[in-house]
Amino acid sequence: QVQLVESGGGNVQPGGSLRLSCVASGNIGSITSMGWYRQTPGSQRDWAALIGTTGTTRYQDSVKGRFTISRDNAKNAVYLQMDSLKSEDTAIYFCSMVVDRTSVWGQGTQVTVSS
């Protein structure tokens, strides 16, 4: 069984920074796509940043220029560097990886941006 463990969430003030980490463990063959998604209570989950096998990235317009997604294949990890945080970034953040053609999700970590 593959499990994703997230860390790095918390409370920050507007304009602050936060770095989220997600590490996969278990029986892993290959990992293709990795991504970060976020969800506000009462709203559906939506993608924020994606990174492909070769490192190609894609960002939602709302986070473009402020968030940076990266991966470390040797560690089976994906990261999300979040800068210039805004109150509207407040959400539960989930990491996801496609492991052996199956989507695996982290447990979610709360990010709250407020003053």
C-alpha positions in Angstrom: 0.0 0.0 0.0 1.3 3.4 -0.9 0.8 6.3 1.5 1.5 10.0 1.1 2.5 12.0 4.2 2.2 15.8 4.1 3.8 18.4 6.3 4.3 22.1 6.4 0.8 23.5 6.8 0.0 26.1 9.4 -1.1 29.6 10.0 0.6 32.5 8.3 -0.1 36.2 7.8 -0.8 37.7 4.4 2.3 38.1 2.4 4.0 35.3 4.2 5.5 32.1 2.9 5.0 28.4 3.5 6.5 25.3 2.1 4.5 22.1 1.9 6.1 18.7 1.6 4.7 15.4 0.6 6.5 12.1 0.7 5.3 8.8 -0.6 6.2 5.5 0.9 5.3 1.8 0.4 5.4 -0.4 -2.6 6.2 2.1 -5.4 7.0 1.1 -8.9 6.9 4.4 -10.8 5.5 7.8 -10.2 4.3 9.9 -13.1 2.3 13.0 -12.4 2.4 14.8 -9.1 0.3 17.7 -8.0 -1.1 19.9 -5.3 -4.9 20.5 -4.9 -6.8 22.6 -2.5 -10.3 22.7 -1.1 -12.3 25.2 0.8 -15.1 23.8 3.1 -18.3 23.7 1.0 -16.4 23.9 -2.3 -15.1 21.2 -4.5 -11.4 20.3 -4.7 -9.5 22.0 -7.5 -5.9 21.7 -8.7 -3.4 24.4 -7.9 -0.1 23.2 -9.4 0.9 20.1 -11.4 4.3 18.6 -12.3 4.8 15.9 -14.9 7.3 13.1 -15.2 9.9 15.3 -16.9 9.4 18.2 -14.6 7.0 20.2 -16.7 4.8 22.4 -14.5 1.4 24.0 -14.8 -0.2 26.5 -12.4 -3.7 27.7 -11.9 -3.9 31.4 -12.7 -4.7 32.3 -9.1 -1.4 31.0 -7.9 0.8 31.6 -10.9 3.9 33.7 -10.0 3.5 33.0 -6.3 3.6 29.2 -6.0 6.4 26.9 -7.1 6.0 23.1 -7.4 9.0 20.8 -7.5 9.7 17.1 -7.2 12.5 14.9 -6.0 12.2 11.6 -7.6 14.9 10.0 -5.4 12.8 10.8 -2.4 9.4 10.2 -4.0 8.5 13.7 -2.9 6.7 16.7 -4.2 6.9 20.2 -2.7 5.0 23.4 -2.9 6.7 26.6 -2.1 4.0 29.3 -1.4 5.0 32.9 -1.4 3.1 36.2 -1.1 0.2 34.3 0.4 -3.2 35.8 0.4 -6.3 35.2 2.5 -8.0 33.5 -0.5 -5.2 30.8 -0.4 -6.8 29.5 2.8 -7.8 25.9 2.2 -7.0 22.4 2.9 -4.1 21.3 0.6 -3.8 17.8 -0.7 -0.9 16.3 -2.5 -1.5 13.6 -5.1 0.7 11.3 -7.1 0.0 8.8 -9.9 1.7 5.7 -8.7 1.7 2.8 -11.1 -1.3 4.4 -12.9 -3.3 4.8 -9.7 -4.0 8.1 -8.1 -2.9 8.3 -4.5 -3.8 11.2 -2.1 -2.4 12.6 1.0 -4.5 13.3 4.1 -4.6 17.0 3.6 -3.0 19.8 5.5 -4.6 23.0 6.6 -3.2 26.3 5.4 -4.7 29.4 7.0 -3.7 32.9 5.8 -5.1 35.6 8.1 -4.1 38.7 10.0 
